[in-house]
């Protein structure tokens, strides 16, 4: 690592730290990152699933809350997503300015407090308020966690690890489904107690994760740009020592250097210019992927329990069994398909998973309209749809995390998540709650077709605009704004991607 300083005090540093991180073999240390950061999506899955499954019980007399099922799956769901959107934007900017670690600790603490207070809700307004604040904490997690994960995981593993972490949401969904069965059993817990215990458990799990997360380091890439290169060097050196000790052999020399002009902050003007002018095609891609998956998930799966009770007379206490099945399909998608995003490639896999899930959902809508499905067969169809949709939806977070420069990464994740999810996740639950609770088959078919159409449209956009980011370093995919200009004759991304605006040569 070499450092120079200009007459104005700006420090310029040449480093191999990104290349050193990317050349690391998989190790126990990387599993520590996955567990410390990725497990929060289990909590998010627990939250969303529990609320969907307890909707019918909360609306029953004796629940302790004067609320209807439509208000739970409509207003409360929309407020949760609105909070997540607001939280993503608020915390996302701070993540780029203050660092990944500080924010993924703070946002988890916000989630913990809000979900604990949801458990003691005594009136509808209280339930609504703390559903919003729970989402506010989770929204910040999306930006902080995805930034940290992509900056710490080696390039050749980044796709599958990111998909697996985002897909772990559905492990929480399985747990939430089974937990709701237990909690809603009035032979075990009173009607006004069981649902409260599900939220209390979420708070306890968050506390455990908070304790584990203390051992996850700050992103060395972020430290380099913000003038803390000595700290970055210590962190990477410690990681290398651990990996070498585990493998009992020295690591190969890292090839490739990066020269950057260190600075504390990047202005909103620079962020806007980068996202909407320099990388405008990637912005269209990000919007499309997020809007498609947000409508499919936030709009329709919130009301899956209501569909089962309305059309198939499934008791409210048994909807968790069905949801556990489709949640398992959701988790298996990213788990089994994730490696292909690093080998077959991003373009083929992103467009393929979006298009396949959309086509399968159109088929499900057709069968549902004909009256050919029962509760079990509808669940099987949804399981097939979501096997592919879950991998596609997870790849949306991977995409916006890796195709924009380091200095804008968290804010880019937050921005695309907020805009896409606001379109599908706020308006969607409000619209589809009305469609599914009418008891009219045609209305629910329309809900399915809207979600399917948007997934197919996003898949077509990805077929043309997806970036071939597999096994490439983040600095190669999008050159940092603070990076020194490429040397004459050096290969840049501009030569192959006119939207890219240039990049550093590969550092891994």
Secondary structure, 3 states (H helix, E strand, C coil): CEEEECCCCCEEEEECHHHHHHCCCCCHHHHHHHHHHHCHHHHHHHHHHHHHHHHHHHCCCCCCCCCCHHHHHHHHHHHHHHHHHHHHHHHHHHHHHHCHHHHHHHHHHHHHHHHHHHCCCCCHHHHHHHHHHHHHHHHHHHHHHHHHHHHHCCHHHHHHHHHHHHHCHHHHHHHHHHHHHHHCCCCCCCCCCHHHHHHHHHHHHHHHHHHHHCCCCCCHHHHHHCCCHHHHHHHHHHHHHHHHHHHCCCCCCCCCCEEEECCCCCCHHHHHHHHHHHCHHHHHHHHHHHHHHHHHHHHHHHHHHHHHHHHHCCCHHHHHHHHHHHHHHHHHHHHHHHHHHHHCCHHHHHHHHHHHHHHHHHHHHHHHHCCCCCHHHHHHHHHHHHHHHHHHHHHHHHHHHHCCCHHHHHHHHHHHHHHHHHHHHHHHHHHHHHHHHCCCHHHHHHHHHHHHHHHHHHHHHHHHHCCCCCCCCHHHHCCCCCECCCCCCCCCHHHCCCCCCCCCCCCC
